[in-house]
Amino acid sequence: MLRELVASTKCVLFDFDGPVARLFAGYPAADVAGALKRQRAVRLDLNAKELCRVTPGGMIGISINKLAKSG
């Protein structure tokens, strides 16, 4: 059932608590957050100036808007 649910989605938003957090155990939170932010910025085609200004919430908003536009 989970496989079908995930297969029908365009994206999944994980909360970094509990089991997901264990994937990053031992790594500084700032390093993990920065790496994830840079990776998402590449997918969203953000330049360095835009990347420096965007907040985590803003990154989610930009992602949602891009998905909505892509249909």
NORHU-V644654 format. One record per helix or strand. SS is the DSSP state (A for helix, B for strand). FROM is the first residue (numbers start at 1). LEN is the number of residues. If there is no record, write none. Layout:
SS;FROM;LEN + SS;FROM;LEN
This chain:
A;2;6 + A;19;4 + A;29;16 + A;48;6 + A;56;15
